[in-house]
Amino acid sequence: MRLDHVSYVASHDQISDVVNRIGSQIGTAFIDGGIHPKFGTRNFTAPLLNGQYIEVVCPMDHPATDESPFGRAVKKKAEEGGGWLTWVISTNNITKIQEKLNRSAIIATRKLPNGVELEWKQIGVLSTLEDPAIPFFIEWISKNHPSQTSIAVASIKTILIVGDQNKLEKLLGIYPESILGDVDLKWINQSDQHPIIGIEEIEFRLNFNNIKIN
């Protein structure tokens, strides 16, 4: 398992401004990632170093938005004002996660404007809905990966999460830090100063500088 990508939510009306702002901060232009037909969402993605990427995603006015767990999670976050939604772990054997969650993964797709279709298996969004500090999991089916769309210049340095790391350790059966490589995972307890469970801030490395985005 490894960290695959991080996900940031914007409203449909604000997504262009958010994409331009974050793209400028990390020194990398986003590309149109296309529509998630099963989820009622669309995204823009930008590659990061270490085979990772960042997506900015928004809900659409579509029935699938309310019918799918991911669509509901994105819509809920957008209605709360947007911001970091989750972090996503990729695995080469999603069957083990299915056994832990006692649920089946779904197959999801999206097609880029150039016609390239991406396909993957996905599981765990219901857990993310219940506890935004918990990531969900994917297994890529297609060989194309959003980290390969252009030249990356930034990398993830630190993910600051408000929540209970013991829940995640119980779910994974391992310490999450052991699968994050050079990424520093910091946990803080929910409090009046940190009231919202989930990712509070991500720090990126860029040209010997550190950029914090919340």
N, C-alpha and C positions, 0 to 999 in steps of 0.2 A: 504494500500500500504506500501511497505517496500523496502529497498535496498536489491537486490538479489545477484548481482555480479558485478565485474568490469572486463573490457576486455582490454587486451594488445595485440598489433599486432606485429608480426615478419614476415620476409620473409620465404619462404619455406626452403631456405638454412640455415637460421640462427635460426630457431625455437628451435632446440635442445640446442644450446648455451644459448638462452634467458631463456628457461625453467630451465636449470641447474643454471643459475645465480640468477633468481628471487627465485627459490626454496631454494637456499642456504641463500638468504637474509631473507626470511620469516620463515626459519626453517622447511619447510614442502615440501616433495617430491610431484611433479606433477604426475598424471596418464594420460595415453592416453585416451582422451575423445572421440575419434572416428571422423568420417567424418559427416559433415552436407550435405547430398545429395542434398537438395534444394538450398543450398547457394554456393556450390563449395569451401568449406573451411573445415579445420580440426582444432581441438583444443586439448589442454592439460589443465587439471584443478587441482587446489589444494584447499582443504577446508580451510575456515577461521572460526573464532569464530562467534557467533551470527547468525548461520544459513546462512552465506554468503560464497562466494567462489571467486576465481580469475581464469580467463581463459587466456591462451596465444593462440592466433589463427593466422593462416596463410592462404593465398589464395592458391588454387590449380590450376593447368593447366586444367581447365574444363569449358565448356560453361556456366554452372550455375553461375560461378563466375561473369561473366559480365551480366547475365540476372536477377540476384536477387539484391535488394537494399543492403542486408547485405554483399553479396559477393563483390559488387562494393565498399562499404565502407572499407572493409578489404583490398582489392587490392589497393585502393587509398592510404590508410595509409601505407601499405607496400612499395609502390613506393616512398613515401615521407621519408622513412627511418625507419618506424615503431614507436612504442611507444603506449601510452594510446589511446584507441579508444573511449571508452564511459563507462558510468555507466548504470546499468539496474535495473529497478524497477519492482517488482512482485506485482500482484494484484489478488484478489479472484474474481473480477468482471471486466473483460476486456471490457465488453459491454459499460461501461461508457467512456472508452478511445476511443472506436470506434466512439461513438457519438460525442465526442469533436473533433476528427480528421476527421470525416466524411469519414472514410475508414473502411474496414473489416480486421480483424486479419487473419493471416495465421496459419496453423498448421505445425509445424516443428518437426523433429525427428533427433536423432543420436543414433547409437548403440555402446556400449562400447565393447572392445575386449573380455570381458567375456560373451557377448551375451545379456546383459541387455539393453533394449531400453528405451531411455528417450523421452518424448513427451510433447510439450507445444504449447500454442498459443502465437503469437508474433505480435506486431504492433508498428509503430513509427520510423522505421529505415530510412524512407524517410526524416523525420524531422531531424534525426541525421545527415544524409548526407548534408542537407542544413545548419544545425547549429550544429557542433560537441559538443557544450556545452549542448545540449538537450539529455536526456537519451531516450532509448526506453523502451517498456513495455512488460512483459510476464505474462502469467497465466499458471502455471504448470498443466498438465493433469496427468502425471505419478506421483506416490508417491515417487519414488526414486529422490533424489536431490544430486547434486554434492558436497554439503557441508558435506555429510555423507560418503564420500569414505574412509576417514581415520581420525585420530585424529588431530584436528586443534590446533595450538598453537599461531597463530597471529591473530590480529583483525585490522580492518580499524580504524584509529584515525582521519585522516583529508583528505578530497579531495579538492585540489586546482584547481579551474576552471577559465579559461579566457573566459569571455563572459558576456551576459546580463541576470541576474537572473530574470528580469521582464518578459521576454519571457516565462520562465518556470513557473513562478507563474500564468501567464495568462492561460497557457495550463492546469495546474493541478487544478487551482481554489483554491489552498492552498499554504502556504509557504512550499517549499520542505524540509526545516529543520525539519518540524513537523513529517516527515515520516522516518527520518534517525536515530532516536534513539541517541546512543552515538557518532555517526559519525559527525564530525564538517565539515560543508560545507563552504568553503571560496571562494568568488568571487573576481576577479580582472578584471579591464577593459583592453581591448586590447590596446597595445601600442608598441613603438619600443622595449621596454624591454621584452614585452610579446606579440609577434606578432601572435602566432598561437592560434586560438579559440579552446577550448576544455579542457580536463584534462591536466594540466601541471605537476602535481605531486600528488602522494598519499603517505601518511605517515601511517605506520603500527606500532602497538604496539607488541613488542615481548620480553618477559622475562624482563620487566621493562625498556626496551630500545625502542627507536623510530627509525624506519628505513624508510628513504625517498627514493622512487623510481620514477624516471621521464623518 
